[in-house]
Amino acid sequence: MAQLDLNALDAEKSLFKKKIKMLDEFKGSGTELISVYIPLATDRSGVMKQLTDEVSQSSNIKDPKTRKNVQGALRKIINLLKQINFKLPETGLAIFCGNVSPNDGKVDIKLFTVKPLNKLETKLYWCDSAFHLVPLKNMVQPTDIYVIVTMDKREATFAVLKGKHYDIVGNFRSRVAGKIRAGGQCLAPETLVQLSNGEIIEIKETHNPLEICAANLDNLELNNTKITNKWESNKNNLIRIITKYPRLDLTCSEEHILFRVTEEGITEAEALSLKEGDLLIMPARTEIKGEKQLLNTLYYNSYKIGPKGLTYLKDRRDSLKISQEQFGKLLNLHQACVSSLELGKFDPLDDYLKAYCNILKIPVNDFIRKYCKKKTNLQLPNYLDCKLSQFLGYLIGDGNIEKQRITFSEQAKEIALLYGKLGKALFKANTNINFRNSKNYWQVRIYGKPIADYVLNEFPEVKKALDSSIPAKVLKSENKVLASFIKGLFDAEGYATKRGLSISMNNKKIIEQLRIALLRFGIIASIYEYDNRKNIYSKNSRYTLDMTEKKSLEIFQKQISFSSEIKSAKLAKCIKSKTERSNVRQMIIPGKEIRTMFENEEYNTCDFPKVSNFFRNERLMSKTAFKNSIIDNVKSNKRLKEKFENILNIPILPVKIAKLQRINEKTRTVDITTKIGNFMANGLIVHNSAQRFERLREEAEHDFYRKVSEEMNKAFTGQIDKIRGIIVGGPGLTKNYFLETDLLDHRLKNKIIGKIDVGYTDPSGIKEAIDKSQEVLQQTDIIREKQIVQEFLLNVVKTGLATYGQKEVEDALTARKVSKLLISEGLEKMVYKVKCTACEYTEIMYQEPPDLRNNKCKDCGSALEIIEEVDYADYLMEKAMESNAETHLVSTETDDGKQFYTGFGGIGAILRYK
């Protein structure tokens, strides 16, 4: 019984708040909205006299419209008090009346009564452009609160939970990385890093525990390593490092550590200490295994549902007790359409099928795979192969996606025919190839909305020209699939010259990703930026990727190549004219060290006459020269030959600094730390100094704990009596370390009632913490609401001991079947109590507004009049109380409340029996 009283009180309070919200939305065109507060002990004659006097005084109102509305409202209030014979509830009565019509040309004087939750102490009369609601609002302000805290070493968020609503009151970010003098927060956010799975992403998109490419500098091998931390901040002084042979570009903070090649080997150096001519290090290749990428093909316009699928849909709808008519309304279809679909008389379009499955809570893709067949001759590949990858490369270079088709623009007829044929073979699509004389190019069109949807959804990186990037699925594929993509891109934008091989685009990111991706084949390329002034059609910068080294060109020719015979012939001619000399593929081991090795085997510099200055560290040596001039001269010494071959195959190269530029402006920067201590950034291998500065980072973490404690003490010690409990959430053990410190006020510590593991510490983590704290927060409104809605849904789906809809619920209440009544606060509906003007006949009418002209007294035939407008929720609560059913008002502020309102119309009941 106590639980029933508690639920009734909660429902009454929720309905009370709903009424206040409704009244608060009404605005009068003038001072014509009247509020009257009458405590229980108020003298009847005094109230009636005051209202009568107000009617007389209102005749002085100048505006005739306002005067008429005020007098009408006052008379309605007087008539109400006479009808109820001044019998007031124990807590008193609040009456609100006035013209609430939103239309200035229409008058709609309505009267509302509210039973206060607490006793009224003061009589009040108020006439204004809005109803005076402050006394009532004060009655529903939550008194008790819960404090929710989520935190880790980098971020903390505070929230206050009041009833069903929580407010974020603070969010703080750690400056841990800012405490680190070197290695922290030091690269431009657009810097590209190579992930071990093949993806090439900007450093700002990285996070723990992604695995990225790095180097083991102890044995000079390439390795993968996991990211252990990431920081962001702003830096005022940066350095742009530009190298040559090849040309690379990296922007970092002055104190960032890089690796410098010296006579003593590979050493560490701050960026500020570098000078032109210094040697940094880069990989000669990257080792990416790549995997087969499966693709979703469920993008067809319509489907044929098989007999088993039709039966499954009907049975599912029946199990949820949704009639075809109700279901049609949810789908915005006629009931006959639902019937025809379930009988298999017509096949649904993709959008309707998805909506159908979503309402029935059926996984759409699983249903389509199991029960449907596509209604089209088009085909969509279910995995990414070489042909599809080449198609995508060409699309990014010379194509665009429209709603119903994909279009290519190409000057060479043979390439236009090739990609038109490729599109037709890939998708079994209708294609069209025409020459546009006005534009002087061939236009290829591949028709099919499913094809466009397929590409946009499966390869979301394919966007407009300047916004595209190489699709992640391409980068994560095997090298042969990546090679096909690059081939398509070069077919569109690449070209061969006497000097080498190039590709130019306005899209900087694609060009930079392409340079790094080519390292998977051992191809080394440079990037140059041009201002593009001569192009009258574009003000965008132009970025060109250049390959001029013979070995890189040979690898490209063998593993990638062109589709165009003309371009292929130019490339072959270029390679033929090249010498074996290479400025980009140099030896990493100093010449003096090589000299020591062969002298220990009783060789001397006279045995290598062509390269003696290399042994004095006066110049670098290419790998080709090292093989021809040194290894070939020690063939008789197998041990030394093997050692030199191992040195030749070291996958790390020196790269010379060509230019250093200072950037003296505030710039956002990002840094990561890795287990191995370095990583590849824009093609250079750079240092991260996690171990060196671990102690400073720990100190910074403690400073952050102190800041969090200070902010909590400042925010909550002043309302300590209102706090029912504090819940601290966060990933890992950080929350435990924080609570073990003595920084938090002991009074707040005593309020801690739970520790919760959550994955996030931003505002989304607050919701996760509340969801995971159900046992701790058992008595809070938000948890009770979640439990009652879940109980209702369970009975709908499994037991059948639940019903919903106006007629069904009212019938169940009349039959006294209802155990728990659920009403949504979003339900905006009124019922009208009408009375005969001649006899005692009364009736409830649902029509808004009721048609009194065509409805007469059923006893004597006389006219009817409205005696009271009642909120529908109030009406249902009264019926529930007659059968001792619990009443629960469900808000629309929570996910469960929204689901109950939108999916079930906001009226439901859990039944005692069927």
N, C-alpha and C positions, 0 to 999 in steps of 0.2 A: 504493500500500500504506500509505503514511504517512497519507493521508486516511482510509482505512478504519480504521486504528488510532485516529485522532482521533475519528471518529464513534462507534466502539465505546466509547471512553473516556467520551465525552459521554453516551451512552446508559446506560452503567454508573453514572455519577455521578447521572443523573436518576433511575434506578431506585432507587439507594441512598437518595436524598432521599425518594422516595415511600415506601419501607419505613419510614424514620424517622418520617415523618408518620403512617403507619398505627399504628406502635407507640406513638407519643405520645398517640394518642386512647384507648388502653385504660386503664381505671382499675379497680383492684381494690377489693373491699368492705373489705379489711383489708390487712395487710402480707403479701400472698401472691403478688406478682409478682416473679419471680426474674430477675436479670440476671447473666450470667457472661461475663467477658472473658478469653480465653486467648491469650496471645502464642504465636508459633510455637515458641520455645525452651523453653516451659514443661514441667516434669517431669510425665510422665503420672501416675505413682503419687501425686504430691503433690496433683494436682487430684482424682483419684478418691477419695483418702482424705478430702480436705476435704468433698467432696459427701456421702460416706457418713457422716461425722461430723455434717453438717448434718441428715441424715435422722434420726439418733439424737437430736440436740438439739431438733429440732422437736416431739418428743413432749412437751416441756414447755409447748407453746403451749396456753393455757387453752381458747380457743374451739375446739370439736371440728371445726366446719366449716372454719375457717382451717387448723387442724392437718392435716386430711385433704388439703386442696388443696395446701398447701406440700409435703407428703410425696409427693403424686402428681406434682407438677411436678419435684421433685428426681429421682425415679426415671426420669421421661421423659428428663431431661438425661443421666443415667448411661447409660441404654439407647442413646441417640443416640451418645454417645462410644464405646461398645462396638461399635455397628454400623459406624461409620466407622473403627474400629480406631485412633482418635486421630490420623488423618491430617488435619492442619490445612492451610489455605491459607497461602501465603507471608506474608500480612499478619496471620495469626492468625484467630480465630473469635470472634464474639459470639453468645451463645445467650440467648434470652429465652423464658421459659415461665411459665405460670400460668393461673388461671381468668379468662378474659376475657369471660365471659357478662355481658351488661348486665342480665340478670334475676337478682335475688337468690335466687330459688327454683330456679335451674338452674345446673348446673356444666358448664363447657366449658373444659377444660384444653387449651391449645394451645401448641405449641412452634414457635419461629421461629429461624432462623439467619441471620446477616448476615455477609457477608465484608467486613471493613473496607477502605476505600479506601487507607488508609495503615497502616503497620505498628503493631501494638499494642505498647506498651512495658511496660505494667504489668498484672499479673493482678488481676482484680477479681471479688468476689462481693458481690451486693447484693440484699436482699429488702425490698420496700417496697410501697406502694399504687400505685406507677407504675413503669414500667421506667426504669432509669437510662440515659439516652441522651446525656448531655453529651459523653463522648469521641467519639461518632460525629457529633454535631452540629458539633463543632469541625472535623471533617474536611471539611465541605462549605461552610464560610463562605467566600464569595468574597474573594479577596485583592486583585484588581485592580478598580478602579472607573472609571467615566466620570462627569464632571460635566457636566450639561446646564443651560444658563442661557437663559431667554427674558426679553426686556426691551424696553420702550420708555420714553418720557419719564414715564410715569405708573405703571408697575408693573414689578416684576422677580420672577421665580420661579426658585429653584434646585432641582435634583433630582440624586440620585445613582443611577446605573444600575449594578446588580450582576447580571450574568448576564441572566436574563429578567425581572427585576423592578426597578422603579425606585421610589424614595421621594422625596416632596416634603420638602425640608429647610428651605425658607424661602420666604416670599411677602411682598413689601414694596410698599406703595403710596406714590406720590410725593405730596408736599404742595406741588406746584408752585403750584396756585391759591391755597393758603393764604398764600403770600408776597405776594399782590397786595393792596394796601391797598384798592382800589376796583374795582368791576366784577366781582370774582371770588367765586364760591360764595355767591350772594346772593339766591336766590329759593326760596320754598317748593317742595318737590319735586312737589306736586300742581298747580302752576301750569300752565295750558294754553297750548300754542302751536299756531299754525295752520301746517300744512305746505302747500307749494305744490301738492301733489297732492290736497288737500282734507281729508286726515286732520287730526283735532284730538287731540293726545296730550299727556300730562303731560310736563313738561320732564325729569323723571327718566328717561324712556324715549327721549330724543333721543340722537343720536350723529353723529359725523362720517361721511359728508358729506351728511346729510339737508338738503333745501332747505326753508326756512321763509319765511313772509311777513314783510316788513320795509318800511321806507320810505326813500326817497332824500330827505333833508331839504334838499339843495341846490336841487332843483327842486320839492319838495313833491309827489312822486309815490310811489305804492306800488310796491314791487319785491319780487322773491324773492331770497334770498341763501342761500348754503350755510353750514352750521355748520362751523367750523374746529377747535373744541376744546370740551371739556366737563370740569367738575370737580365734585367733591362734598366737603362738609365739614360741620362743626357750627358753628353761630353761637349766641352767648349773648344778643345784643340784636338784636331785629327790630322792624320797624315795619309795622303794618297800615294800608294806605291805602284809605280808602273815599271814593268820589266820588259826586256827584249829577248828574243830567241828562246821561247815565244813571248809575244806581248800579252802579259796578264795584268790585271788591275785589281787592287785590293785597298780598301779604306779602313783604317783602324785607329785606335787611340795612340797617343804618343808613347804610353808606357807599355803597350802590348809587346809580348815576347814573340820573336820569330826565330827561325833557325838559320844561322849564317854558316856558309862553307868557308873554312880557313885552312891554313897549312896544318893546323893542329887537329883538323877534322871538323865535324859539325858542332857548332857552339851556339849558345843562346845569346840573343841581343835584343835590347829594347828598340822599338821602331824609331825613337828619337835619336838613337846612336847610329843608325844606318846612314850610308852615303852612297852616292852613285858609283856603280861598278862593283858593289858588294854582291855576293852570290847567295841567293836563297835556295830553297829546295822545293821540288814538285814531283809528282809521280810520273813515271814513264808510261804507265798503263794502270787500269783498275780492273780488279777481278770481281765480276758480278755474275753469279750463276744464272739468275733469271728463272722464272717459272711460267708454265702455261697459264694464261689468264682466261678464266671462264666468264661468259657474258650472259646477261639476262636478255631474253628475246621476246618478252611479253609486252610488245608495244604495238600490236596489230589493232586496226580500227574496230573490228568486230570479231566475235567468236561464235562457233556452233557448239552449243552445249549438248552433250550426250545424254541419253536416257537416265543413266545413273546420276548424273549431275543435276538433272531436273528434279528427280525424286529427292535427292539430298537437299536441294534448296527448299522444296515444299515442306519436307519433314522438319527442317531447321526452323522455318517460319512458324509452323504449327507448334513446335516445342516451346517457342517463346510466346505463344498465345497472341500472335499478331495476325489479325484478319487481313485478307487481301485488300479490303478497303482502307484499313489503317496503313498498311504497307504502301499502297499507292500514294497516299497523302505524304508519307515520308519521302517518297521518290518524286513527288510532283507528277504522278501519272494517274490515269484513270484505273479503277479496279479491273476493268476488262483487259487492260494491257498487262497487268500482273498475271492475270489468269492465262492469257495467251502465251506469255513467256514461260510459265510453268508447264504449259501443255506442249511447248516446243513449236508453237505456230510462228514465232518470229525469233530472230537472233538478236541479242542486245548489242548495242554499241559498247565500246570499251568503257566509256565513262559511266554508263548505267550499270554495267556488270560490276564495276568497282564499288559504286554506291550501294548496290544490292548486297554485295558481300560484306561491306563495312557495317551496314545496319544489322546484319545477321551475325556479325563478329566472326566471319570466316576469313582466314588468310587468303587474300585475293590470288597471289601468285601460285600458292599450292593448289587452289581450286582450279585455276586455268590449266596448270600442268596435268592435273589428274583427270579432269572431266571435259575439257574443251579442245576444239580444233580451230585453227585460224581459218578465216573465210577470205583468203586472198592467195594469189599465186606468188606473192612476194615471199622471200626468205631472208631471215636475219641470222647471220653466223652466231653460233653459240660459244665460240672461243676466238681469241685474237690470233690469227695466223699471219703469214707474211703478206698475202694479197690484201687483206683488210688493213694491215699496218701501212702498206705502201699507199693505199687509197687515202688513209687519214693524213699521211705526210703531204700528199699532193693537195688535199683539201685545205689544210692549214696554209699552204703556200699560195694557191691560186684559186681557192673556192670560197663559196659562202653557202650558208644553210638558210633556206626559207621555210615557211610553214609546211608546204606541200612537196618540197623538192630540194635537191642539192644542185648547185650550178658551178661549173668550172669555166674559166676564161683562159684561153691558150692561143698563142700565136702560131705554134708549129702544128700543122695538120696531123702529122703522125702521132704526136703526143695526145692531141685531142681525141683521135680515134682510139688510141690505146686505153685511155682512162674511161672513155665512154663504154668500151667493150668490157673493161674491168668492172665498172659499176653494174653493168647488166649481168655479168657472170656471178658477181658476189651476191646480188639481191634479187636476181631474176626480175629486174625492174624494166619498165618502159624507159627508153632513153631517146634523146633527140640531140642531133649535132647540126649546127648551122654556122655559116660564116657571116659575121656582122660587118658589112662594108663600112658603116659609119665609124666603127670602133677599130677596124682592121684586126680582128681576132676571131678565133673559133669559139663558139659557145656550146658547152656540153650540159645538158640537163638530164638529171636522173630523178624520175618521179616516184613519189610515195611518201605520204605523211609518216607512216611507221618507220621509214628509213631515217627521216629527219629526227623524229623523237628518239630513236635508237641511238643515234650518234650523240645527240645532245645529252642524253641521260647516262649512257655508258662511258662517254668521254667528255665529262663536263668542262674539261680544260679547253675544248674547242669552242672559242667564242669569236668576238670581233677581232680584226687583225691585230690591234695593239694590246688586246687583253688575253690572247691565247697563250698557252704554254704547252710543252710537250706532255701528252697525256701520261698520267702515272702508270696506267696499265701497259703502255708501250715501254716505258722505262723499266718496269718490273718483269718484262718478258725476256726470253732468251735472246742472245746476240743476233741471231738470224732475223728475228722479228723486228728488233731495233734497227738493224741494217736496212730492212725493207722500208721502214718509216723514213729513214734518212734519205734513201733513194727517192722516195716520192717527194720529199721536201726539196731535194736538189733538182729533180725534174722540173719543179715549179719555179724555183728561184736561183738555182745554182748555175755556174758557168765556168768554163775552162779557158785559160789564156796561156800565152807563152810563158808567163811567170809561174803559174800554178793554178790552183783551184780555189774558187771563192763562192760565197753565197751572201747576198745582201738583203736585209729586211729592216723595217722600222721598229720591229719588236725586239727590244734589247734582251729580254729574259729568254726568249727562244734561242737566240744566237749564243748566249752564255751557257744555257743548258746543253745546246748542241756541242759546244766545244768540250764540255766535261764528258758528255756521253761518248764522244769519239775516242776518249781515252780507253774505253772498253775494248777497242780494236788496236790500241797502240798508236793511234793517229794524233799527232801534235799540231795544234792550230793556234793562230793568233787572232785577236779581235781588234778592229779599228773603228773609231767613231768619226762620222762626217756630219757637217752641219746641214747638208742637203739644200744649200741655197739655190742651186740651179733648177731645182724641181719646183715649178710654179704651182703645182697642185698640192704640195704638202710642206708644212713648216716643221715636221717632225725630223729628229736626227735619224741618220741612217747608220746601221751597224753592219760591218762586213767581217765575216770569218774567212781567214786566209790560210791555205795550206801550200807551202812552197818546198818543203823537204821531200826529196825523192822517195824515201822509204814510206812516208805517210801517204804520198800519192799512189804508190804501188799497192799499199794495203787497201786504200779506198777503191782502186780499180778492181782489185781481186774480190773484196768482200761486200762492196756496196755498188759502185758503178752508176752509170746513167742508163735511162731507157732510150734516150735520143742517140741515134747513130752519129750525128754530127758532133754532139758534145763528147761522146765516147772517143771519137777520132781525135778531137782536139786534146783530150786528156792524154791519150796514148802518145801523141806527138810531143806534148810537154814533157812527159816522163822520159821519153827517148833523148831529149836534149839536155836532161839534168845530169850533173856529175854526182859522185858518191859523197861529196862534201856535205856536212851537216853542222849547222850552228845550234840546232835545237836539241840534239841528242848527244850530250857531252858526258864525259866520265866524272863521277862524283868523288872518287878516291884521288887525292893529290899525287902529282908525279913523283915527289920525293919518296912517298911511301911505296910506290911501285918500284922505284929504284932499289930501295932497301930489300924488297922481296927477291928481285932477280940477282942482286949482288950476293945474297945468302946462298944462291944456287950457282955461284961462280960465273955469272954473266957480268958484263960491264957495259957502259954506255956506248962503247964502240960497236957493240953488236946491234945497236939500234940507231944508226947514224942520222936517219931522217927526222927524228923526233927528240933530239937531245935537249932542246930548250924546255920540253914538257917536264923532264926530270928535275929541272931547276925551278919548277912552279912558275915559269914565266908566261905560260899560256895554258888554256884548256885543250883537251883532245876529244875529238868525236869518237863515238864508239866504233864507227867504221874504220877510222884510222888506227884505233887501238888494236882492232882485230888484224888489220893488214900489216901494220908495222911492228907490233909487239907479239901478239899471240902466234902469228905465223912463223915468227923467228925462234920460238921456244918449243916447237912441235916434238923435238926429241926428248924433252924433259916433261913426261906425262904429268908428274905431280904439279909442276909449275904451270903447265898449260891448263890443267883443270882448275887451279886456283885463279888464274887470270880469266878463264871463261866464267867462273862464278862472279868475279868482279864485273865482267862485261854485262852480265845479266841482272845486276842490281837494278831493281825497278824504281830507283830514285835518281832524279837528275838535278844538276845545278841550273839556276836561271838567274841572269844578271839584271841588276836594278838599272833602269835607264833614266828614271826621273823620280824625284820626290817632291810632292806638292803639299804645302801647309793649308789646312782648312780651319780658319779661325771663326767659327760660328757654332752656335748651340745645335747639336745634332743628336737625335735619338740613336742609341747604340745597344747592342745585344752581345752577350757572351755565354758560352757554355763550358762546362768542364766534362772531361771524359776519364774513364778508368786508365787508359793508356797514357794520358798526358798530352795528346795532340790530336789534331783532326785536319781534314782537307777543307780549305776555304777559298772559293773562287779559283781552284786549281793549285793553290800553294799549300804546303804543309805548315801549319802554324802551331804554336805552343799554347797550352792552357796550363795555368799555374795553380791548380787546385791544391796539390799537396803542399806547395811552398807556403801558401797563405791559409792553410787550414786553421791555424790558431787564431788568426785575425777574423776569420769567418765565424768561429765559435764566439768570439767576443761580440761580434755584431749581432749574432743570434740572441745573446743575453741582453743586449741593448734593446732589441725588439721586444723581448719578453717584458722588459721594464716599461717600455712604451705602452704595450697592451694593458699591463696592470694599471698604469697611471690613468689610461683612458677609461678603463672599467671602474676604477675607484671614483673618478670624477663623475661618471655618468650615472652610477647606481647607488652609491652610499647614501645619497640624499633621499632615496625612496626605499630604503631597506625594509621598512615595515610592509610595503605592498608586495614585495617579491616572495612568491610562494616557493620558488626553486630556480636553480641555475643549471643548465645542461651545457656541457662543453664537448664539442665534436671536432674531429679532424682526422687526417690520415696518419697511420703509424703511431709512433710513441710521442710525437711532439706535444700533444695535449698533456701527457703524463709528466713530461719534463717541466712544462710550464707550471703545472699545479704543485710540483715538488718545490718550486722556489718560494721564498717568503715575501714576494713582491705584492701579492694581492691582499687587500684588506681582509682581516680574519673574519669579519662579519659576513663578507661575501663568500668566503671559503666555506663557512658553515652552511650556506644556502645551496651548495652544490649537491644535486640529487642524482646525477648520472653523467657518465662519459660514454660517448657514442663514436664509432668509427664511420666516417663519411669520406667520400672521394674528392669533394670539392670544398674550398674555403671561401669562395665568393658568395654572393647572395643566393645562388642556386643550392649551395650546400646547406643553407638554413632550412629550406624545404625538406631536404633529405634527412636532416637531423630530426626534424619534427616527425616525419614519417616513421623513423626508426625508434622513436621514443614513446611508442603507444602505451607501454606498460607504466612508464614513469608519469606520463601525462594523461593517465586514465580518465581523470575527471574534467579535462578541458573540453570546451565545446567542439573544437576542430576534430579531436579524436573520436568523441562520442558520435559526431555526425558521420565520420568515415565508417564507423562500425555499423550504424543503423542502415546506411545505404548499402553496404556490403551484404548485410543480412537480408535486405530486401532483394538484391540481385541474385543471391544464392537461392532464395525461395522461388524466384521467377524461373530460373534456369533448371533447378534440380528437383524441387519438391512439389512445385505447383501451388504451394500455400502462399500465394501472393497474387494481387491483381492491381490493375492500374487503369486510368481513364475515369472521367466524371461519372458516367452511368454505372459502371462496374463497381466503383468504390462506394457510391451512395447506396446501391442495392445491398452491398455487403454490410454497410453500417446499419441499414434498416433491419437486416436479418440478424444483427448482433454477431456476425462472424468475425469482425475485425479485432485483432489483438493490438496492432500498432498502426496508427494512421500517419502517413508521411505527406507533408504539404510543402511545396517549394515556395520560398520567399519571392521568387520571380513570378508567381501566379498573380496576374493582374485581372481580377474578375470580381464583379459585385452581384449580389442577389438583392431582391427588393421585397420587403414585407408590405403587402397591400391590404387594405381594410375596406369593407363595404361602408358607404356613407349613410346607409339606412338601417343595417342590422349589424350583428357581431361577427359576420363572416370574415375570415382572414385567409390569406394565401401567400405562397412564396413564388415569385416570378424570376426567371433566369434571363429573360430578354433584356438587353441594354440598349436604350431605355425601354421600360415595359410599355406595351401598347394598351393604354387604358381606354382608348376610344373604342376599340373592337373587342375588349374583354369586359364582361359584366359580372356582377355577383351571381354565383351559381345557385344561391338559395332564393334570392328575391328579384334578381335581374337589375338591381340598381347599379349606379356608377361606383367605381372603385377609386381609392386614393392611396398614394404612397405614404406610409407612416414611418418607414425607416429604410435606409440603404445600408446593407450589411456586407462587409468584406466576405468573400466566399470562404476564405480560410476560417474566419470567425464562425461562419455557419456550419462548416464541417466539424470544427472543434466542439461545438454545442452538441451535434449529433454523436460525436465520439464519447463525450462525457456521459450521455444517456446510457451507453452500453459499457461503461468503465474501460474503454479502450485508451491506450496511451496515445498521445499526440506528439509528433516530432516535426518541427519546422526545419526544413533543410535550406541552407543558404545557397546562393549562387556564386559565392566567393571562392569555394574550393573546387577542385577537379571533380570530386565525387558529386558535389551539389550541382555542378554544371551538367554532368552526365545524366543525373536524375531528371533535371528540368528539360533538357533537349531531347533525351531519348524516351522519356515516359510521360511527358506533358506536365510534370510537376505534381501529379496526384497519384498516390499509390497506397497500398495497404498490405500488411502482413496478416494472414488469416489464422484464426484458431483452428478451423477445419474447412474442408472443401465444400 
